[in-house]
Amino acid sequence: MEYRNVTLSLPKELLLRAKHIAIERGTSLSGLLTQLLEDLTRREDEYHRAKEHHLPMLGKFDLATKGNVMWARSDLYDR
């Protein structure tokens, strides 16, 4: 894997807390940020794959409304 250097500007207190968390996890700040960004991008990829898989299925469901809502929200609740 090729690495690139980046410059971040973070609030001082956030940086200090993040460094402490990295130490507690036995890694560096760079390692902690790498892990967090890998997790974030993996979740985003999984979400997009699931979305692409499930969106075509929506056309198969007939909810009998044909997209026209015949009621008001207040009709759904007894008050």
C-alpha positions as CSV (number, residue, x, y, z in Angstrom):
1,M,0.0,0.0,0.0
2,E,1.4,3.4,-0.9
3,Y,1.2,6.0,1.8
4,R,0.8,9.8,1.4
5,N,1.3,12.5,4.0
6,V,-1.5,14.8,4.8
7,T,-1.8,17.9,7.0
8,L,-4.7,18.2,9.4
9,S,-5.8,21.1,11.4
10,L,-7.5,19.9,14.6
11,P,-8.7,21.5,17.8
12,K,-6.0,21.1,20.4
13,E,-8.2,19.3,22.9
14,L,-9.4,16.9,20.3
15,L,-5.9,16.1,19.2
16,L,-4.8,15.4,22.8
17,R,-7.8,13.1,23.4
18,A,-7.1,11.3,20.1
19,K,-3.5,10.8,21.0
20,H,-4.5,9.3,24.4
21,I,-6.9,7.0,22.7
22,A,-4.3,5.8,20.3
23,I,-1.9,5.1,23.2
24,E,-4.5,3.2,25.0
25,R,-5.1,1.1,21.9
26,G,-1.4,0.5,21.4
27,T,-1.1,2.4,18.1
28,S,-0.1,5.7,16.8
29,L,-2.3,8.6,15.9
30,S,-1.7,7.9,12.3
31,G,-2.6,4.2,12.8
32,L,-5.8,5.2,14.7
33,L,-6.9,7.6,11.9
34,T,-6.1,5.0,9.3
35,Q,-8.3,2.4,11.1
36,L,-11.1,4.8,11.5
37,L,-11.0,5.9,7.9
38,E,-10.8,2.3,6.7
39,D,-13.9,1.5,8.8
40,L,-15.8,4.5,7.5
41,T,-15.0,3.8,3.8
42,R,-15.9,0.1,4.3
43,R,-19.3,0.9,5.8
44,E,-20.0,3.4,3.0
45,D,-19.1,0.8,0.4
46,E,-21.3,-1.8,2.1
47,Y,-24.2,0.7,2.3
48,H,-23.9,1.5,-1.4
49,R,-23.7,-2.1,-2.4
50,A,-26.8,-2.9,-0.3
51,K,-28.6,0.1,-1.8
52,E,-27.9,-0.9,-5.3
53,H,-29.0,-4.5,-4.5
54,H,-32.3,-3.5,-2.8
55,L,-33.5,-0.5,-4.8
56,P,-34.6,-2.6,-7.8
57,M,-36.6,-4.7,-5.5
58,L,-38.8,-1.8,-4.5
59,G,-40.5,-1.8,-7.9
60,K,-41.7,-5.4,-7.3
61,F,-43.9,-4.4,-4.3
62,D,-47.5,-3.2,-4.9
63,L,-48.7,-1.2,-1.9
64,A,-51.9,-0.5,-3.7
65,T,-51.4,3.3,-3.4
66,K,-49.8,3.7,-6.8
67,G,-47.9,6.6,-5.2
68,N,-51.1,8.5,-4.3
69,V,-51.6,9.0,-0.6
70,M,-55.3,9.2,0.1
71,W,-55.1,10.3,3.8
72,A,-53.7,13.0,5.9
73,R,-51.3,12.2,8.7
74,S,-53.9,13.3,11.3
75,D,-56.2,10.6,10.0
76,L,-53.7,7.9,11.1
77,Y,-53.8,8.9,14.7
78,D,-56.7,8.9,17.2
79,R,-56.5,12.0,19.3
